[in-house]
Every structure is written in structure tokens, then in C-alpha cells.
Amino acid sequence: MSDTAVNVSVESMKRVELVTVSGRIDSSNAAEFEGSLKELTETVRHNLVLNLSGVSYMSSAGLRTLVSTLKDCKKRSGDVRLAAPSERVAEVLSLAGLDSLFKVYEDNTAAVGSF
């Protein structure tokens, strides 16, 4: 894996898809990240928990992907919740004013249990 890779793994739970994301999310791979999430929202369920603890960097392209995924899920009566965002991602969400748009939880258990 290169430094510009984003890794996405999905675990199906009772009421939600737990999506664990790691690596960097920037303009070079945001489309790949968005494609992974779009595949979930169009084919599986519409309640997603994104664990962002392993994300070392997120650009505005990554933020756009989060917002568009949230819109897609809301259209289908679902939601996106964030679990354990890394310090850097939490800071970017806050600076962009998106921390009020997403429900953020300390860990996977709390986020999954919120559905």
C-alpha cells in the first residue's frame, strides 16, 4: 500500500453497516472512498457507522464524500454516524463546521448502539 491509499472494510451488524476507514483521504483517492460508500448506500442498508480512528488525513474532497453519503442515507430514511474520529479528522470536521451535522461517538459500540 502506498501513502496515498485509503482502506475501507465493512462489517454487517444487526441494524447497521460498520465501515472502518484507514489511511489518507485526499483528492487522489476520494472518488474510490466515495465509490465504496455509494455501493453500500445503494445496495445494502442506509444506516452507516464510519470508524475514522485510522484516518491520518482528510481533505475537503473527503469531507464532501461524507456529506454526500449523509444526504444519500437521509434520502433513504437512514443516517451516518461517526465513531472515534482521529484527532486530525475531528479538527477538520470542526474547522469546516461539520461537527454539528454528524453525530460523533467515542467508539464503535456507542455509535452502533445509537441506532
C-alpha positions in Angstrom: 0.0 0.0 0.0 1.2 3.5 -0.8 1.0 6.5 1.4 -2.0 7.8 -0.6 -4.1 4.6 0.0 -7.4 4.6 1.7 -8.6 1.3 3.1 -12.3 0.6 3.7 -13.7 -2.6 5.4 -17.3 -3.3 6.1 -18.9 -5.4 8.8 -22.6 -6.0 8.7 -24.3 -5.8 12.1 -27.9 -6.2 13.1 -29.2 -2.7 12.2 -26.2 -1.0 10.7 -23.1 -1.4 8.5 -19.9 -0.7 10.4 -17.4 0.8 8.0 -13.8 1.0 9.2 -11.7 3.5 7.3 -7.9 4.0 7.5 -5.2 5.8 5.6 -5.4 9.2 3.9 -8.4 10.6 2.2 -7.5 13.2 -0.3 -8.2 14.3 -3.9 -6.3 11.4 -5.3 -8.5 8.7 -3.7 -11.7 10.5 -2.6 -13.5 9.0 -5.6 -12.5 5.5 -4.5 -13.7 6.2 -1.0 -17.0 7.7 -2.3 -17.5 4.7 -4.6 -17.2 2.3 -1.7 -19.7 4.2 0.4 -22.1 4.7 -2.6 -22.1 1.0 -3.2 -23.2 0.4 0.4 -25.9 3.1 0.3 -27.4 1.9 -3.0 -27.3 -1.8 -2.3 -27.3 -2.6 1.4 -28.7 -0.7 4.3 -28.8 3.0 4.9 -27.6 3.2 8.4 -23.8 3.6 8.5 -21.2 3.9 11.2 -17.9 5.2 9.9 -15.0 4.5 12.2 -12.4 7.1 11.3 -9.9 6.4 14.0 -7.3 5.2 11.5 -7.7 8.1 9.1 -4.5 10.2 9.3 -5.6 13.0 6.9 -8.8 14.1 5.3 -9.0 16.8 2.6 -12.1 18.8 1.5 -12.7 16.0 -1.0 -13.1 13.6 1.8 -15.4 15.9 3.7 -17.5 16.3 0.5 -17.8 12.5 0.4 -19.0 12.3 4.0 -21.7 15.0 3.3 -22.9 13.4 0.1 -23.1 10.0 1.8 -25.1 11.5 4.6 -27.5 13.1 2.1 -27.9 9.7 0.3 -28.6 7.9 3.5 -31.1 10.5 4.8 -33.0 10.3 1.4 -33.5 6.6 2.2 -34.5 7.2 5.9 -31.1 6.3 7.1 -28.2 8.1 8.8 -24.4 8.3 9.1 -22.8 8.4 12.5 -19.0 8.8 13.1 -17.1 6.7 15.6 -13.8 7.6 17.1 -12.5 10.1 14.5 -8.8 10.7 14.8 -7.7 13.9 16.4 -6.8 15.3 13.0 -10.2 14.4 11.4 -12.1 15.8 14.4 -10.2 19.0 14.0 -11.0 19.2 10.2 -14.7 18.5 10.9 -14.8 21.2 13.5 -13.0 23.8 11.3 -15.4 23.0 8.4 -18.4 23.4 10.7 -19.5 19.8 10.0 -19.2 18.6 13.6 -22.8 19.8 14.1 -24.0 17.9 11.0 -22.8 14.5 12.2 -23.4 12.6 15.4 -19.9 11.7 16.7 -19.3 8.9 19.2 -16.2 7.8 21.2 -16.3 4.2 20.0 -18.0 1.7 17.7 -20.2 0.3 20.5 -21.7 3.7 21.3 -22.2 4.6 17.6 -23.7 1.3 16.7 -25.9 1.3 19.8 -27.3 4.7 18.9 -29.3 3.2 16.0 
